[in-house]
Amino acid sequence: KSLIGLMPQEFNFNFFEPVEEILINQAGFHGIKKSTAKARSEILLKKMELWDKRLDMAKSLSGGMKRRLMLARALIHQPKILILDEPTAGVDVEIRRSMWAYLKELNSEGMTIILTTHYLEEAESLCRNIAILNEGEVVEQTSMKKLLAKVSHQVLILESSSVLPKNIAQEKFTCERLDDYSLQVVLEADTNITDVLQNLSNQGVSVDHVRSAQNRLETLFLCLTAKDD
């Protein structure tokens, strides 16, 4: 039991208890000394950007703050396995990404993390292995790398700080000029983005920023869960 940290989807802490006390009491259930619990709770609350709320009643927190408190509580006893059910539901984009970064940090330190999520971007960002469920049935279970390799093409947006030429020679990729400073590029599965960038550079096109125009996992998910007509 002490090896597992659980963060359920529903809030199940005492709303009429101060934030810091929730963590300290949870640590007490695992036999952790109060001095150690206080030190750990300070680290976790600062990491979750809740330190300024430590003396506030939990009921006063926003939904996103309550979600972060749930994660901190699941980590207070330093588990080896962390189980998360929709960990960033109701959390704004900036905080969500900071939580992702922290979860990646924990995983790199050796913690096993199991999560359920309906945010496909979250799954693609965090998971090395994935199972996709449709109506309670597993329709795909494999590594993220192998799953994404099934995508036949990738759509990227390339942005430049310089005005782009009107005519760009296309080799092993197709592109469309969206405006004076951005291109939409479609890459086939066997085309490396580095080769495309070099090709563009040879034509005098400087690329300052690259971003995906599609969520590859979402594309696969829709294919795997599509109902036959």
C-alpha positions in Angstrom: 0.0 0.0 0.0 2.8 2.4 0.8 4.3 1.8 -2.6 1.2 3.2 -4.4 0.0 6.8 -4.7 -3.5 7.3 -6.0 -5.1 10.4 -7.4 -8.8 9.7 -8.1 -10.9 11.9 -10.4 -13.3 13.0 -7.7 -12.2 15.3 -4.9 -12.2 13.2 -1.7 -10.4 15.3 0.8 -11.9 17.3 3.7 -13.1 20.6 2.3 -13.1 22.1 5.8 -9.4 21.4 6.5 -6.5 23.7 5.8 -4.5 22.7 2.7 -1.2 22.0 4.5 -3.0 19.9 7.1 -4.5 17.7 4.4 -1.0 16.7 3.3 0.4 16.3 6.9 -2.5 14.1 7.9 -2.2 12.0 4.8 1.5 11.5 5.6 0.5 10.4 9.1 -1.6 7.6 7.7 1.7 6.2 6.3 3.6 6.6 9.6 5.6 9.6 8.6 6.8 11.9 11.4 5.1 15.3 11.5 8.4 17.2 11.0 9.2 15.1 7.9 5.6 15.6 6.6 5.8 19.4 7.0 9.1 19.5 5.1 7.7 17.4 2.3 4.4 19.3 2.2 6.3 22.6 1.8 8.2 21.1 -1.2 5.1 19.8 -2.8 2.9 22.8 -2.2 5.6 25.1 -3.7 5.9 22.8 -6.7 2.1 22.9 -7.2 2.1 26.7 -6.7 -0.1 26.3 -3.6 2.2 27.4 -0.9 0.5 30.8 -0.5 -2.8 28.8 0.1 -1.4 26.5 2.7 -3.4 27.9 5.6 -6.6 28.3 3.6 -9.5 25.9 3.8 -9.6 23.5 0.9 -13.1 24.6 0.0 -11.8 28.0 -1.0 -9.6 26.6 -3.7 -10.5 26.8 -7.4 -11.1 23.5 -9.3 -7.6 23.5 -10.8 -6.0 24.2 -7.4 -8.0 21.3 -5.8 -6.7 19.0 -8.6 -3.1 20.0 -7.8 -3.7 19.4 -4.1 -4.9 15.9 -5.0 -1.7 15.3 -6.8 0.4 16.6 -3.9 -1.5 14.4 -1.5 -0.9 11.3 -3.7 2.9 12.1 -3.6 3.4 13.0 0.1 4.5 9.5 1.1 6.9 9.3 -1.9 5.3 6.2 -3.7 7.1 4.1 -6.3 3.9 3.8 -8.4 1.5 6.7 -9.1 -2.0 6.1 -10.4 -3.7 9.2 -11.9 -7.3 9.4 -13.0 -7.8 12.5 -15.3 -5.0 14.4 -13.4 -5.4 17.7 -15.3 -9.2 17.9 -15.8 -10.3 21.4 -15.2 -6.7 22.8 -15.0 -5.8 25.7 -17.3 -3.3 25.2 -20.1 -0.3 26.8 -18.4 -0.7 24.9 -15.1 -1.4 21.7 -17.0 1.9 21.9 -18.8 3.8 22.6 -15.6 2.2 19.5 -14.1 3.2 17.5 -17.2 6.8 18.7 -16.7 6.7 17.6 -13.0 5.3 14.2 -13.9 8.0 13.7 -16.5 10.6 14.7 -13.8 9.2 12.1 -11.4 9.2 9.4 -14.1 12.8 10.2 -15.0 13.7 9.6 -11.4 12.2 6.1 -11.5 8.6 6.5 -10.6 6.1 4.4 -12.5 3.1 6.4 -13.6 -0.2 5.0 -14.8 -2.8 7.5 -16.0 -6.2 7.7 -17.6 -6.9 10.8 -19.6 -9.3 12.0 -22.4 -6.7 14.7 -23.3 -4.9 13.0 -26.2 -2.2 15.6 -26.2 -1.5 14.7 -22.6 -1.2 11.0 -23.5 1.1 11.7 -26.4 3.3 14.0 -24.3 3.6 11.8 -21.2 3.2 8.1 -22.1 5.7 5.6 -23.5 3.1 2.8 -23.6 -0.6 3.2 -24.3 -3.9 1.3 -24.3 -6.9 2.8 -26.2 -10.3 1.8 -24.9 -13.6 2.0 -26.9 -16.8 1.2 -25.1 -14.9 -0.6 -22.4 -12.9 -2.7 -24.8 -9.1 -2.4 -25.5 -8.8 -1.8 -29.2 -5.1 -1.0 -29.2 -2.2 -1.7 -26.8 1.3 -0.9 -27.8 4.2 1.5 -27.3 3.5 5.2 -28.2 6.4 5.1 -30.7 4.9 2.1 -32.6 1.4 3.6 -32.5 2.5 7.0 -33.9 4.5 5.3 -36.6 1.2 4.2 -38.1 0.4 7.8 -39.0 1.0 8.1 -42.8 1.8 11.8 -42.8 2.4 14.7 -40.5 1.2 18.3 -40.9 3.4 21.1 -39.5 3.3 24.8 -39.4 6.7 26.5 -40.1 7.0 30.2 -39.0 9.6 32.7 -40.1 10.5 36.2 -39.0 11.3 37.1 -42.6 8.9 37.4 -45.5 8.7 34.0 -47.3 9.3 33.7 -51.1 6.2 33.2 -53.2 7.5 30.1 -54.9 9.2 27.3 -53.0 10.6 24.2 -54.6 9.0 21.1 -53.0 11.0 17.8 -52.7 9.6 14.9 -50.6 7.1 17.3 -49.0 4.3 19.6 -50.0 3.7 23.0 -48.6 1.2 25.8 -48.7 2.0 29.5 -48.0 -0.5 30.5 -45.3 0.7 34.1 -45.2 3.9 36.1 -45.6 5.5 34.5 -42.5 4.1 30.9 -42.3 4.0 27.7 -44.3 1.9 24.6 -43.8 4.0 21.6 -44.6 2.8 18.0 -45.1 5.5 15.3 -44.5 5.2 11.7 -45.5 6.0 9.1 -42.9 9.5 8.5 -44.3 10.5 12.2 -44.6 12.6 13.7 -41.9 11.8 17.3 -40.8 15.6 18.0 -40.7 15.9 17.3 -44.4 12.9 19.6 -45.1 14.5 22.4 -43.1 17.8 22.0 -44.9 15.9 22.1 -48.2 14.2 25.3 -47.3 17.5 26.8 -46.0 19.1 26.1 -49.3 16.3 28.2 -50.9 17.0 31.1 -48.5 14.0 30.3 -46.2 14.8 30.7 -42.5 12.5 28.9 -40.1 12.3 30.2 -36.5 9.5 28.0 -35.1 8.0 24.6 -35.9 4.7 23.4 -34.5 2.3 20.6 -35.2 -1.0 21.5 -37.0 -2.6 18.2 -35.9 -2.6 15.8 -33.0 -1.3 12.6 -34.4 -2.7 10.5 -31.6 -6.2 12.1 -32.1 -6.0 11.0 -35.7 -5.3 7.4 -34.8 -7.8 7.4 -32.0 -10.6 8.4 -34.3 -9.6 5.7 -36.8 -9.5 3.0 -34.1 -12.8 3.9 -32.5 -14.7 4.7 -35.7 -18.0 2.8 -35.9 -18.8 1.0 -39.1 -21.7 2.4 -41.0 
